[in-house]
Amino acid sequence: MFVISNFLLAVATVLKVFIYFEIVAILVSALLSWITPYKYHPLRQFVDAVSNIVLSPLRRFIPPMGPMDITPMIGILILVFLNIFLVQTLLDVAVRIR
């Protein structure tokens, strides 16, 4: 059973790192949209591509509310929920079956 436990620990750790990376990418993307109007800057293109992994599906369901885009806030809230619920559940299951 320790193999399954270690596998779940590894999956939870990778998922946690991915969630934190996505949160940072969304925050940096939102800040860069205010600071740099250049859409073709390589840093902005990279950060937007990474943050759109989460934001693109949300933009299909959430209509724009005037000039404000609330999808970054909703995306971060969903990622925080996944971090608290899914990652912690995986960690708890891994510890219990050890």
TORSE-635149 format. One record per atom (N, C-alpha, C): residue number from 1; residue in one letter; atom name; y, z, x. Coordinates in nm, 4 decimals, decimal comma. Layout:
{kemar NUM A CA {Y Z X}};
...
***
This chain:
{kemar 1 M N {-0,1199 0,0000 0,0803}};
{kemar 1 M CA {0,0000 0,0000 0,0000}};
{kemar 1 M C {0,1267 0,0000 0,0848}};
{kemar 2 F N {0,1152 0,0381 0,2111}};
{kemar 2 F CA {0,2348 0,0428 0,2942}};
{kemar 2 F C {0,2905 -0,0969 0,3199}};
{kemar 3 V N {0,2058 -0,1997 0,3116}};
{kemar 3 V CA {0,2535 -0,3368 0,3319}};
{kemar 3 V C {0,3451 -0,3773 0,2171}};
{kemar 4 I N {0,3052 -0,3462 0,0954}};
{kemar 4 I CA {0,3890 -0,3766 -0,0205}};
{kemar 4 I C {0,5168 -0,2950 -0,0156}};
{kemar 5 S N {0,5061 -0,1708 0,0262}};
{kemar 5 S CA {0,6232 -0,0849 0,0383}};
{kemar 5 S C {0,7211 -0,1409 0,1402}};
{kemar 6 N N {0,6708 -0,1824 0,2547}};
{kemar 6 N CA {0,7583 -0,2398 0,3569}};
{kemar 6 N C {0,8202 -0,3715 0,3098}};
{kemar 7 F N {0,7429 -0,4499 0,2365}};
{kemar 7 F CA {0,7957 -0,5750 0,1828}};
{kemar 7 F C {0,9098 -0,5479 0,0852}};
{kemar 8 L N {0,8918 -0,4512 -0,0042}};
{kemar 8 L CA {0,9973 -0,4173 -0,0991}};
{kemar 8 L C {1,1204 -0,3613 -0,0289}};
{kemar 9 L N {1,0996 -0,2814 0,0755}};
{kemar 9 L CA {1,2129 -0,2318 0,1534}};
{kemar 9 L C {1,2888 -0,3459 0,2196}};
{kemar 10 A N {1,2170 -0,4433 0,2717}};
{kemar 10 A CA {1,2810 -0,5575 0,3362}};
{kemar 10 A C {1,3579 -0,6417 0,2345}};
{kemar 11 V N {1,2973 -0,6654 0,1186}};
{kemar 11 V CA {1,3653 -0,7431 0,0149}};
{kemar 11 V C {1,4915 -0,6706 -0,0314}};
{kemar 12 A N {1,4835 -0,5415 -0,0509}};
{kemar 12 A CA {1,5996 -0,4639 -0,0944}};
{kemar 12 A C {1,7103 -0,4666 0,0101}};
{kemar 13 T N {1,6738 -0,4572 0,1361}};
{kemar 13 T CA {1,7739 -0,4587 0,2424}};
{kemar 13 T C {1,8422 -0,5947 0,2529}};
{kemar 14 V N {1,7649 -0,7010 0,2464}};
{kemar 14 V CA {1,8235 -0,8361 0,2535}};
{kemar 14 V C {1,9116 -0,8610 0,1313}};
{kemar 15 L N {1,8673 -0,8170 0,0153}};
{kemar 15 L CA {1,9463 -0,8339 -0,1055}};
{kemar 15 L C {2,0768 -0,7552 -0,0976}};
{kemar 16 K N {2,0716 -0,6356 -0,0426}};
{kemar 16 K CA {2,1929 -0,5542 -0,0274}};
{kemar 16 K C {2,2924 -0,6206 0,0672}};
{kemar 17 V N {2,2429 -0,6750 0,1785}};
{kemar 17 V CA {2,3315 -0,7438 0,2729}};
{kemar 17 V C {2,3927 -0,8673 0,2070}};
{kemar 18 F N {2,3111 -0,9440 0,1319}};
{kemar 18 F CA {2,3621 -1,0616 0,0626}};
{kemar 18 F C {2,4697 -1,0240 -0,0390}};
{kemar 19 I N {2,4478 -0,9162 -0,1129}};
{kemar 19 I CA {2,5456 -0,8735 -0,2133}};
{kemar 19 I C {2,6767 -0,8332 -0,1467}};
{kemar 20 Y N {2,6700 -0,7566 -0,0380}};
{kemar 20 Y CA {2,7929 -0,7179 0,0321}};
{kemar 20 Y C {2,8649 -0,8392 0,0898}};
{kemar 21 F N {2,7883 -0,9336 0,1438}};
{kemar 21 F CA {2,8469 -1,0554 0,1997}};
{kemar 21 F C {2,9168 -1,1353 0,0899}};
{kemar 22 E N {2,8565 -1,1442 -0,0272}};
{kemar 22 E CA {2,9170 -1,2167 -0,1383}};
{kemar 22 E C {3,0441 -1,1467 -0,1878}};
{kemar 23 I N {3,0431 -1,0147 -0,1944}};
{kemar 23 I CA {3,1622 -0,9420 -0,2382}};
{kemar 23 I C {3,2778 -0,9674 -0,1423}};
{kemar 24 V N {3,2504 -0,9609 -0,0139}};
{kemar 24 V CA {3,3552 -0,9868 0,0857}};
{kemar 24 V C {3,4036 -1,1306 0,0746}};
{kemar 25 A N {3,3134 -1,2248 0,0555}};
{kemar 25 A CA {3,3522 -1,3657 0,0444}};
{kemar 25 A C {3,4395 -1,3892 -0,0788}};
{kemar 26 I N {3,4069 -1,3235 -0,1895}};
{kemar 26 I CA {3,4885 -1,3382 -0,3106}};
{kemar 26 I C {3,6274 -1,2800 -0,2895}};
{kemar 27 L N {3,6342 -1,1634 -0,2259}};
{kemar 27 L CA {3,7651 -1,1020 -0,1994}};
{kemar 27 L C {3,8493 -1,1876 -0,1049}};
{kemar 28 V N {3,7888 -1,2373 0,0016}};
{kemar 28 V CA {3,8620 -1,3212 0,0970}};
{kemar 28 V C {3,9042 -1,4520 0,0307}};
{kemar 29 S N {3,8192 -1,5086 -0,0519}};
{kemar 29 S CA {3,8544 -1,6322 -0,1226}};
{kemar 29 S C {3,9737 -1,6113 -0,2149}};
{kemar 30 A N {3,9741 -1,4985 -0,2860}};
{kemar 30 A CA {4,0868 -1,4691 -0,3750}};
{kemar 30 A C {4,2155 -1,4486 -0,2946}};
{kemar 31 L N {4,2054 -1,3777 -0,1829}};
{kemar 31 L CA {4,3246 -1,3570 -0,0993}};
{kemar 31 L C {4,3742 -1,4869 -0,0374}};
{kemar 32 L N {4,2832 -1,5696 0,0094}};
{kemar 32 L CA {4,3236 -1,6969 0,0690}};
{kemar 32 L C {4,3842 -1,7913 -0,0347}};
{kemar 33 S N {4,3439 -1,7799 -0,1589}};
{kemar 33 S CA {4,4032 -1,8653 -0,2615}};
{kemar 33 S C {4,5496 -1,8288 -0,2853}};
{kemar 34 W N {4,5873 -1,7045 -0,2589}};
{kemar 34 W CA {4,7264 -1,6648 -0,2710}};
{kemar 34 W C {4,8054 -1,6997 -0,1456}};
{kemar 35 I N {4,7427 -1,6841 -0,0285}};
{kemar 35 I CA {4,8141 -1,6984 0,0984}};
{kemar 35 I C {4,8237 -1,8432 0,1432}};
{kemar 36 T N {4,7113 -1,9104 0,1532}};
{kemar 36 T CA {4,7108 -2,0473 0,2051}};
{kemar 36 T C {4,6915 -2,1474 0,0927}};
{kemar 37 P N {4,7893 -2,2346 0,0739}};
{kemar 37 P CA {4,7735 -2,3367 -0,0298}};
{kemar 37 P C {4,6890 -2,4549 0,0170}};
{kemar 38 Y N {4,6465 -2,4534 0,1427}};
{kemar 38 Y CA {4,5716 -2,5661 0,1983}};
{kemar 38 Y C {4,4244 -2,5535 0,1617}};
{kemar 39 K N {4,3792 -2,6393 0,0724}};
{kemar 39 K CA {4,2384 -2,6367 0,0321}};
{kemar 39 K C {4,1468 -2,6950 0,1385}};
{kemar 40 Y N {4,2021 -2,7665 0,2346}};
{kemar 40 Y CA {4,1188 -2,8370 0,3318}};
{kemar 40 Y C {4,1087 -2,7647 0,4655}};
{kemar 41 H N {4,1541 -2,6414 0,4706}};
{kemar 41 H CA {4,1378 -2,5620 0,5918}};
{kemar 41 H C {3,9898 -2,5242 0,6042}};
{kemar 42 P N {3,9307 -2,5367 0,7238}};
{kemar 42 P CA {3,7858 -2,5110 0,7380}};
{kemar 42 P C {3,7433 -2,3701 0,6970}};
{kemar 43 L N {3,8235 -2,2697 0,7295}};
{kemar 43 L CA {3,7893 -2,1326 0,6903}};
{kemar 43 L C {3,7879 -2,1191 0,5386}};
{kemar 44 R N {3,8877 -2,1753 0,4743}};
{kemar 44 R CA {3,8942 -2,1665 0,3284}};
{kemar 44 R C {3,7793 -2,2420 0,2630}};
{kemar 45 Q N {3,7432 -2,3564 0,3170}};
{kemar 45 Q CA {3,6314 -2,4324 0,2616}};
{kemar 45 Q C {3,5012 -2,3533 0,2729}};
{kemar 46 F N {3,4799 -2,2876 0,3877}};
{kemar 46 F CA {3,3591 -2,2082 0,4062}};
{kemar 46 F C {3,3550 -2,0900 0,3097}};
{kemar 47 V N {3,4646 -2,0169 0,3012}};
{kemar 47 V CA {3,4683 -1,8977 0,2150}};
{kemar 47 V C {3,4543 -1,9380 0,0686}};
{kemar 48 D N {3,5194 -2,0470 0,0289}};
{kemar 48 D CA {3,5062 -2,0933 -0,1093}};
{kemar 48 D C {3,3638 -2,1377 -0,1401}};
{kemar 49 A N {3,2989 -2,2043 -0,0457}};
{kemar 49 A CA {3,1608 -2,2487 -0,0679}};
{kemar 49 A C {3,0676 -2,1292 -0,0841}};
{kemar 50 V N {3,0879 -2,0250 -0,0035}};
{kemar 50 V CA {3,0024 -1,9066 -0,0131}};
{kemar 50 V C {3,0298 -1,8300 -0,1426}};
{kemar 51 S N {3,1550 -1,8168 -0,1796}};
{kemar 51 S CA {3,1871 -1,7412 -0,3010}};
{kemar 51 S C {3,1502 -1,8184 -0,4268}};
{kemar 52 N N {3,1463 -1,9505 -0,4195}};
{kemar 52 N CA {3,1105 -2,0295 -0,5374}};
{kemar 52 N C {2,9630 -2,0185 -0,5738}};
{kemar 53 I N {2,8820 -1,9620 -0,4866}};
{kemar 53 I CA {2,7422 -1,9367 -0,5214}};
{kemar 53 I C {2,7355 -1,8460 -0,6443}};
{kemar 54 V N {2,8239 -1,7487 -0,6509}};
{kemar 54 V CA {2,8273 -1,6562 -0,7636}};
{kemar 54 V C {2,9267 -1,7010 -0,8702}};
{kemar 55 L N {3,0408 -1,7553 -0,8275}};
{kemar 55 L CA {3,1488 -1,7822 -0,9218}};
{kemar 55 L C {3,1291 -1,9083 -1,0046}};
{kemar 56 S N {3,0630 -2,0095 -0,9515}};
{kemar 56 S CA {3,0456 -2,1345 -1,0273}};
{kemar 56 S C {2,9689 -2,1150 -1,1578}};
{kemar 57 P N {2,8547 -2,0431 -1,1561}};
{kemar 57 P CA {2,7876 -2,0210 -1,2858}};
{kemar 57 P C {2,8718 -1,9391 -1,3834}};
{kemar 58 L N {2,9506 -1,8464 -1,3320}};
{kemar 58 L CA {3,0344 -1,7653 -1,4209}};
{kemar 58 L C {3,1454 -1,8477 -1,4833}};
{kemar 59 R N {3,1991 -1,9433 -1,4086}};
{kemar 59 R CA {3,3092 -2,0256 -1,4605}};
{kemar 59 R C {3,2643 -2,1162 -1,5740}};
{kemar 60 R N {3,1342 -2,1424 -1,5844}};
{kemar 60 R CA {3,0843 -2,2213 -1,6971}};
{kemar 60 R C {3,0883 -2,1423 -1,8274}};
{kemar 61 F N {3,0768 -2,0089 -1,8190}};
{kemar 61 F CA {3,0712 -1,9253 -1,9387}};
{kemar 61 F C {3,2031 -1,8571 -1,9716}};
{kemar 62 I N {3,2867 -1,8345 -1,8726}};
{kemar 62 I CA {3,4114 -1,7614 -1,8938}};
{kemar 62 I C {3,5260 -1,8614 -1,8968}};
{kemar 63 P N {3,5945 -1,8726 -2,0099}};
{kemar 63 P CA {3,7063 -1,9685 -2,0165}};
{kemar 63 P C {3,8261 -1,9163 -1,9378}};
{kemar 64 P N {3,9088 -2,0066 -1,8855}};
{kemar 64 P CA {4,0283 -1,9607 -1,8131}};
{kemar 64 P C {4,1267 -1,8930 -1,9089}};
{kemar 65 M N {4,1887 -1,7882 -1,8588}};
{kemar 65 M CA {4,2855 -1,7134 -1,9392}};
{kemar 65 M C {4,4245 -1,7360 -1,8819}};
{kemar 66 G N {4,4814 -1,8488 -1,9140}};
{kemar 66 G CA {4,6136 -1,8832 -1,8616}};
{kemar 66 G C {4,6048 -1,9127 -1,7133}};
{kemar 67 P N {4,7039 -1,8670 -1,6372}};
{kemar 67 P CA {4,7020 -1,8953 -1,4922}};
{kemar 67 P C {4,6121 -1,8004 -1,4126}};
{kemar 68 M N {4,5630 -1,6957 -1,4771}};
{kemar 68 M CA {4,4796 -1,5982 -1,4063}};
{kemar 68 M C {4,3323 -1,6361 -1,4167}};
{kemar 69 D N {4,2633 -1,6211 -1,3047}};
{kemar 69 D CA {4,1192 -1,6440 -1,3003}};
{kemar 69 D C {4,0522 -1,5082 -1,2859}};
{kemar 70 I N {3,9809 -1,4662 -1,3908}};
{kemar 70 I CA {3,9186 -1,3339 -1,3868}};
{kemar 70 I C {3,7736 -1,3398 -1,3406}};
{kemar 71 T N {3,7246 -1,4590 -1,3096}};
{kemar 71 T CA {3,5851 -1,4679 -1,2666}};
{kemar 71 T C {3,5567 -1,3935 -1,1361}};
{kemar 72 P N {3,6502 -1,3855 -1,0379}};
{kemar 72 P CA {3,6180 -1,3036 -0,9198}};
{kemar 72 P C {3,5949 -1,1568 -0,9537}};
{kemar 73 M N {3,6749 -1,1022 -1,0444}};
{kemar 73 M CA {3,6576 -0,9623 -1,0821}};
{kemar 73 M C {3,5239 -0,9418 -1,1538}};
{kemar 74 I N {3,4900 -1,0308 -1,2443}};
{kemar 74 I CA {3,3634 -1,0198 -1,3167}};
{kemar 74 I C {3,2464 -1,0418 -1,2214}};
{kemar 75 G N {3,2612 -1,1350 -1,1274}};
{kemar 75 G CA {3,1558 -1,1579 -1,0280}};
{kemar 75 G C {3,1312 -1,0353 -0,9417}};
{kemar 76 I N {3,2383 -0,9706 -0,8997}};
{kemar 76 I CA {3,2236 -0,8494 -0,8186}};
{kemar 76 I C {3,1586 -0,7381 -0,9001}};
{kemar 77 L N {3,1971 -0,7240 -1,0267}};
{kemar 77 L CA {3,1355 -0,6220 -1,1115}};
{kemar 77 L C {2,9856 -0,6477 -1,1302}};
{kemar 78 I N {2,9479 -0,7721 -1,1483}};
{kemar 78 I CA {2,8058 -0,8054 -1,1622}};
{kemar 78 I C {2,7313 -0,7755 -1,0326}};
{kemar 79 L N {2,7921 -0,8093 -0,9187}};
{kemar 79 L CA {2,7270 -0,7826 -0,7904}};
{kemar 79 L C {2,7124 -0,6326 -0,7647}};
{kemar 80 V N {2,8130 -0,5550 -0,8010}};
{kemar 80 V CA {2,8034 -0,4091 -0,7851}};
{kemar 80 V C {2,6942 -0,3535 -0,8760}};
{kemar 81 F N {2,6852 -0,4038 -0,9989}};
{kemar 81 F CA {2,5784 -0,3609 -1,0893}};
{kemar 81 F C {2,4417 -0,3939 -1,0301}};
{kemar 82 L N {2,4258 -0,5157 -0,9778}};
{kemar 82 L CA {2,2982 -0,5536 -0,9168}};
{kemar 82 L C {2,2656 -0,4665 -0,7964}};
{kemar 83 N N {2,3678 -0,4321 -0,7201}};
{kemar 83 N CA {2,3453 -0,3463 -0,6037}};
{kemar 83 N C {2,2983 -0,2076 -0,6473}};
{kemar 84 I N {2,3614 -0,1525 -0,7473}};
{kemar 84 I CA {2,3252 -0,0183 -0,7915}};
{kemar 84 I C {2,1907 -0,0194 -0,8638}};
{kemar 85 F N {2,1687 -0,1166 -0,9521}};
{kemar 85 F CA {2,0484 -0,1167 -1,0340}};
{kemar 85 F C {1,9291 -0,1781 -0,9613}};
{kemar 86 L N {1,9390 -0,3014 -0,9205}};
{kemar 86 L CA {1,8236 -0,3732 -0,8672}};
{kemar 86 L C {1,7835 -0,3246 -0,7284}};
{kemar 87 V N {1,8787 -0,3132 -0,6389}};
{kemar 87 V CA {1,8462 -0,2721 -0,5019}};
{kemar 87 V C {1,7943 -0,1291 -0,5005}};
{kemar 88 Q N {1,8588 -0,0421 -0,5737}};
{kemar 88 Q CA {1,8136 0,0974 -0,5762}};
{kemar 88 Q C {1,6767 0,1102 -0,6422}};
{kemar 89 T N {1,6495 0,0299 -0,7434}};
{kemar 89 T CA {1,5178 0,0317 -0,8061}};
{kemar 89 T C {1,4109 -0,0142 -0,7078}};
{kemar 90 L N {1,4387 -0,1210 -0,6343}};
{kemar 90 L CA {1,3428 -0,1676 -0,5335}};
{kemar 90 L C {1,3177 -0,0614 -0,4265}};
{kemar 91 L N {1,4237 0,0050 -0,3835}};
{kemar 91 L CA {1,4076 0,1106 -0,2830}};
{kemar 91 L C {1,3257 0,2277 -0,3385}};
{kemar 92 D N {1,3526 0,2670 -0,4618}};
{kemar 92 D CA {1,2781 0,3772 -0,5223}};
{kemar 92 D C {1,1299 0,3430 -0,5402}};
{kemar 93 V N {1,1012 0,2213 -0,5839}};
{kemar 93 V CA {0,9612 0,1788 -0,5994}};
{kemar 93 V C {0,8919 0,1761 -0,4640}};
{kemar 94 A N {0,9604 0,1278 -0,3619}};
{kemar 94 A CA {0,9012 0,1227 -0,2281}};
{kemar 94 A C {0,8692 0,2615 -0,1752}};
{kemar 95 V N {0,9562 0,3573 -0,2018}};
{kemar 95 V CA {0,9322 0,4941 -0,1548}};
{kemar 95 V C {0,8180 0,5580 -0,2332}};
{kemar 96 R N {0,8093 0,5310 -0,3619}};
{kemar 96 R CA {0,7053 0,5941 -0,4438}};
{kemar 96 R C {0,5659 0,5428 -0,4127}};
{kemar 97 I N {0,5533 0,4152 -0,3781}};
{kemar 97 I CA {0,4176 0,3625 -0,3533}};
{kemar 97 I C {0,3739 0,3832 -0,2092}};
{kemar 98 R N {0,4572 0,4365 -0,1272}};
{kemar 98 R CA {0,4236 0,4605 0,0135}};
{kemar 98 R C {0,3246 0,5705 0,0265}};
***
